[in-house]
Amino acid sequence: MAYLWLKALHVVAVIAWMAGLFYLPRLFVYHTRQAVGSEGDVLFKMMERRLMKAIMRPAGIVAILAGVATVWAAGFSWASMWLSLKLLGVAGMVGYHLILERHLAEFARGERVKGERYFRIINEIPTVLLIWIVIFVVVKPFS
């Protein structure tokens, strides 16, 4: 029974984390259009900071911890190929999250290091990683 509760917690946390991973770059797209110090700039900084602090960081941490607990509770082998490949996708998701953290800090400092086109392109990364992860979790190839 604990396994099912952990799995449910993991799925809910992943959904919340993914929502932020999809939405934050979209906010960055529109934020790049705002003049530094403008009312819009201040509003976007607040929205981005709150999204990261209130949703993305907590959900990401819970998703990872609940995922580890789910693997342990289910008795999956950490050496299994499907799980290793799934975790590779998770590592990519964490790396992507950290890139967004860096961009958040740049916007907070009033820096515009990357443009709108860049944020439109990287916004596709979590979709590719999500497809990768779901395939390895559901299909479990190489098991």
C-alpha positions, -999 to 999 in steps of 0.1 A, spaced: 0 0 0 29 24 8 41 19 -28 9 31 -43 8 62 -20 44 70 -29 37 65 -66 7 89 -64 28 115 -46 55 111 -72 31 116 -101 15 147 -85 49 162 -78 61 155 -113 30 171 -128 35 203 -107 72 204 -115 66 199 -152 40 227 -152 67 250 -140 93 237 -164 69 244 -193 57 278 -180 88 296 -168 105 297 -202 73 311 -216 74 339 -190 110 345 -200 99 349 -236 76 377 -226 100 391 -200 127 397 -227 103 422 -243 102 444 -211 125 473 -205 147 468 -175 132 486 -145 98 489 -161 65 480 -144 63 449 -166 99 439 -157 91 441 -120 59 421 -125 76 394 -145 104 391 -119 78 386 -91 59 360 -111 90 341 -120 104 342 -85 71 330 -70 68 302 -96 103 289 -88 101 293 -50 65 281 -44 60 255 -70 91 244 -90 117 239 -63 94 221 -38 77 200 -65 111 190 -80 125 180 -46 93 160 -38 93 144 -72 129 131 -68 125 120 -32 92 103 -39 107 87 -70 136 72 -51 112 60 -24 89 45 -50 118 26 -66 129 13 -32 93 4 -21 87 -15 -54 119 -34 -51 131 -23 -86 168 -30 -93 188 1 -96 209 -17 -121 181 -24 -145 186 -8 -179 151 8 -182 155 25 -148 190 37 -156 178 52 -189 148 68 -171 172 83 -145 193 97 -174 161 116 -185 156 127 -149 192 140 -147 184 160 -179 153 174 -163 173 185 -132 200 200 -155 173 219 -174 158 231 -141 192 244 -130 196 263 -164 163 280 -157 175 289 -122 205 306 -138 183 325 -162 160 335 -133 190 350 -115 200 369 -146 166 385 -150 166 393 -113 198 412 -118 184 431 -148 205 411 -173 192 401 -207 218 375 -217 195 355 -240 168 366 -263 132 356 -270 141 330 -297 164 312 -273 137 308 -247 112 296 -274 136 269 -284 146 256 -250 110 255 -241 109 223 -261 135 205 -240 112 193 -212 88 179 -238 115 157 -253 127 146 -218 91 139 -207 85 116 -237 119 98 -230 110 93 -193 74 81 -199 85 56 -225 111 40 -201 86 40 -172 56 26 -190 72 4 -217 102 -6 -196 123 -17 -227 155 -37 -220 139 -51 -188 
